[in-house]
Amino acid sequence: MIALTENNPFAASVYVYDEDEYARMRMRVTEDGTAGVALKGDEVVSVFAHQDGAHPGVAQSMLRQATALGGQRLDCFDTVLPKLYAATGFVPVARLAWNDNYAPDGCSYKTYHFYHSGRPDVVFMAYNPSAVGALHERGAGEYVTDYDEGLAKVEAYQAASVGK
């Protein structure tokens, strides 16, 4: 995971937990260590895949593994990630506008200039098995005013889905 962030201009969009935190998560990693995913409760975190790994396109497989193990939600910057996650059944439920005060270390607005002028929203997504294979609609999800409200929208979506 750390190697993937080195010399990667988009590394700021990857949050790397410390070893103690990962030790408390369920993790799946390929034998060669070039791809993996972690589950923090029902939250899917740290999906990674090296481009030069032995398993092209393995990120989709890792996401399917995560949902099979109970992964029900995630959040990400509105870059290429929502499209990747949508294909495996994650639907955008809410979004939070970029806030410069919470910009990740090493973030370059120039690097992300294709995504909302370098300030991509945070998209909160919930797993819906009937949405596997769906296309991501850019801008989907209701705007919220803070991170906790985004999490609450995902929980409400999940609760409503269970009741169906």
BELHU-V790378 format. One record per pair of residues at least 24 apart in sequence whose ideal C-beta (glycine too) atoms are under 6 Angstrom apart, sorted by sequence separation. I is the first residue (numbers start at 1). J is the second residue. D is the distance in Angstrom with one decimal. If there is no record, write none. Layout:
BEGIN
[[I | J | D] [I | J | D]]
END
This chain:
BEGIN
[[64 | 88 | 5.9] [97 | 121 | 5.7] [30 | 55 | 5.8] [37 | 62 | 4.1] [63 | 88 | 4.1] [95 | 121 | 4.4] [96 | 122 | 4.4] [124 | 150 | 4.1] [35 | 62 | 6.0] [39 | 66 | 5.9] [44 | 71 | 4.0] [42 | 70 | 5.5] [60 | 88 | 5.9] [95 | 123 | 5.1] [126 | 154 | 4.9] [37 | 66 | 4.8] [39 | 69 | 5.9] [42 | 72 | 4.2] [43 | 73 | 5.4] [44 | 74 | 4.3] [94 | 124 | 4.3] [124 | 154 | 5.0] [92 | 123 | 5.1] [93 | 124 | 5.3] [126 | 157 | 4.7] [39 | 71 | 5.4] [126 | 158 | 5.6] [92 | 125 | 5.4] [93 | 126 | 5.1] [90 | 125 | 4.0] [91 | 126 | 6.0] [79 | 115 | 4.9] [28 | 65 | 5.1] [90 | 127 | 5.6] [91 | 128 | 5.0] [89 | 127 | 5.4] [89 | 128 | 5.6] [85 | 125 | 5.6] [89 | 129 | 5.6] [91 | 131 | 5.0] [79 | 120 | 5.4] [82 | 123 | 5.1] [78 | 120 | 4.4] [89 | 131 | 4.8] [77 | 120 | 4.4] [78 | 121 | 4.4] [89 | 132 | 4.0] [4 | 48 | 5.3] [78 | 123 | 4.9] [4 | 50 | 5.9] [95 | 141 | 4.1] [1 | 48 | 5.3] [75 | 122 | 5.6] [76 | 123 | 5.8] [94 | 141 | 5.0] [86 | 134 | 5.3] [92 | 140 | 4.3] [93 | 141 | 5.7] [94 | 142 | 5.3] [95 | 143 | 5.7] [96 | 144 | 5.5] [75 | 124 | 4.9] [92 | 141 | 3.7] [86 | 136 | 3.7] [94 | 144 | 4.8] [74 | 125 | 5.4] [73 | 126 | 5.2] [83 | 136 | 4.3] [82 | 136 | 4.7] [96 | 150 | 5.2] [72 | 127 | 4.8] [94 | 150 | 4.4] [94 | 153 | 3.9] [67 | 127 | 5.4] [93 | 153 | 5.1] [93 | 154 | 5.2] [13 | 77 | 4.8] [93 | 157 | 4.7] [73 | 154 | 4.9] [12 | 104 | 4.2] [12 | 106 | 4.6] [12 | 107 | 4.0] [9 | 111 | 4.7]]
END
